[in-house]
Amino acid sequence: MRRRIMAGRGAGDAGNEDANACLARGTFWVRHPIWTGAIAGCLWGVLMRLWMRYIATRPEFSWSGTGYIIGASTLVGLCLGVAWWRWRLGRGNWWRLWGPVMLLLGVGAGAIMIPAVLLGGLGWGRTGWPRWLRLSLVAASMGAVTAVVAGDTRADRRVIATLVFLALLTVEIWAASVIFRPSRSAVPAADIPAPLPADAGG
């Protein structure tokens, strides 16, 4: 049993070394996931703000509202970048604690998106679940909130607004999926064969 546990630890260390090597060989965006998350979050916030102005019946602009949306989305992207980085390295499950920061995007009108994002992120992230279940969760979450948004949008802008909203929602669900992914360090010791003695080969 002890040899199996040690083998499990060895496999985990090897996985961490492979993850470090992959990160080192990747592009700038892969090697710097925190910067990538922050920049992507900022861009997402800008596009979301433009979309909100596009669908508004009385377009209004306020620095406070715009600043909050862009600032919150940048912070969320940064935190999820940290979570992805820690997940990629296989360092326990503490990286999941970065997930609740997504609630910052649920202030005001954004509250309608939070249940859909979390449900869709769960379906997207749990790669070990049956595919039909994962697809059902993502489709149900996206379909429900999109139907509500489309119903409240002006008829002459409904098609474009709905398509843009679907794109933004898809990105948000994909980003949220990182907090639901199976831990890379979870290697069942019982499934790892004990190493052979040093003289087993003769």
N, C-alpha and C positions, 0 to 999 in steps of 0.2 A: 504493500500500500504506500509506504513511504517513497519507494522508487517511482511509483506512478505520480505521486504528488510532485516530486522533484522534476519528473519529466514534463508535467503540465506547466510548471513554472518555467522550465527551459523553453517549451514551445511558446509561452507567452512572451518571454524575452526575445526570442527569435522573431516573433511577429512584430514586436515594437521596433526591432532593428530594421526589418523590412519596411515598416511604415516610415521610419526616419529616412531611409534610403529613397523611398518613393517621393517624399516631400522634397528632399534635396535635389532630385532630378527633375522635378516638375517646373512648370512655368512660374513666372513671378506671382501670378494670382494663386497658384497652388502652394508655393513656398511661403506666402504671406497671407494666410487666410483671414487674419484679423483686419488687415487693410482692405482686403477684398470684400469682406462683409460690411465694413463701414462705408466704402465707396458704393457698393451695390445697394445698401440700405438708403443712402442719401439719394441716389438716382431714383430708386423706387418711390421715395417720399415726394420728390419733385413731380414725377409722373402722376402720382396719386392726387397731388394738389391740383395739377392741370386738369385731370379728369373731373375732379369735384367742381371746378369752375365751369367746365364744359357742360355738365348736366344741370347746373343750378338754373332755376327759373329767373332768379335775380342775381346775376354774378356779382359777388362782392369780394373785396380783397382786404385782408388784415395781416399786418406783420406778425401779430401774436399767434394767430391761427396757423399761418404758413410756417413760422419758425418752429412751432410745436410739432407739426407733422413731419417736417424735414429732420428736425433734431431727434425726435423720438425714433423715427425709422433708421436714422444713422446709428443711434445707440443700440437699437435692437439688432441691426446687421452686425455691428461690432461684437456684441455679446454672443450671437450665434456663430460668428467666425471663431471665437474662442472655444465655444462648445464643440464645433466641428474639429478643430485642431486637437483638443484633448481626446475626443472620440477616436480620431485617426491614429493617435499614438497608443490607444488602448490603456489609458490611465484610469482604471476604475469607473465609477458611475457618477462622480461628483460633477461632471460637466453638465449633467441634466439640470442642475440647479440654476443654470443660465436661462432655462426655458421661460419662467414666469415673467421675464422682462417683456415678453410679447404683449402682456396686458396693457402696456403703454399705448399700443395701437388701438385699444378698445375704448378709448375715451370718446364720448359724444356719439356721433353717428357711426363711428367705427365699431361700436359694441356689437352690431349685428354680424360682423365678420368673425369675431373671436371664436364662437362655437364651431363655425364651419372650418376655420383654419385649424383648430385643434383636432377636430374629427378627421379632416382630410389629411393632416400631418400624421396622425396615428396610422391611417391606412397606408400612406405613402412610406412611412418609416419602418413599419414592422415587416421587414422583408421575409421573415420566416412564416408568416401567416399565409393561408391559401390565397391565391391570386384573385379569385372571384370575390372574396371578402374584402380584400384591399381595394379593388376597383369599385366595389359597391359603396364603401365608405367615402372614397374620394368623389365619386359621381354624385352621391346623395348630398354631401356637404356643399359641393359647388353648385349643383342644380337648385337647391333650395334658396340659397342666398342670392344667386343670380336672378332667379325668378322674381324675388322681392324687389331687387334693385331695378330690374327691367320694367316692372310694373309701375314704379314711381318716376320713370324717366319720360321726358317729352317724346311724343310719337315721332317727330321729325329727326330726333337724334338717338333713338332707341337702339338701332342696329350697331352703329359705331360705338356708342357708349357701352353696350353690352359686351361687345368683342374686346374692347380695351379693358373693361372690368374683369373679364375672364382671364386675360393675360396677367393682370396684376394679382389676381387672386391665386392663380396657379403658381406664380413665383413665391407668394407668401406661404402657401401650403408646402411647397417644396422646401423652403427655408425652415419652416417649423418642424419638418420631418426629422431633422437632426436630433431633436431631443427625445424622439421615440425609437431611434435605431437601436438594435441589439448591441450590447457591449462587445467590443472586440476582444476584451480580456476574459470573457466568459468561456473558458475552455474546460469542459467537464473532465475531471481527472480520471473518472472511471472509463472514459472512452479512449484514453491514451494508453497504448500498450507499454508495459514496463520495458526499460532498455535491457538489451542482452548483456550478460557479463562480458568483461573485457576479453576473456579467453574463450568465448563461445565459438569463435570462428576456427578454433583448433590451435 
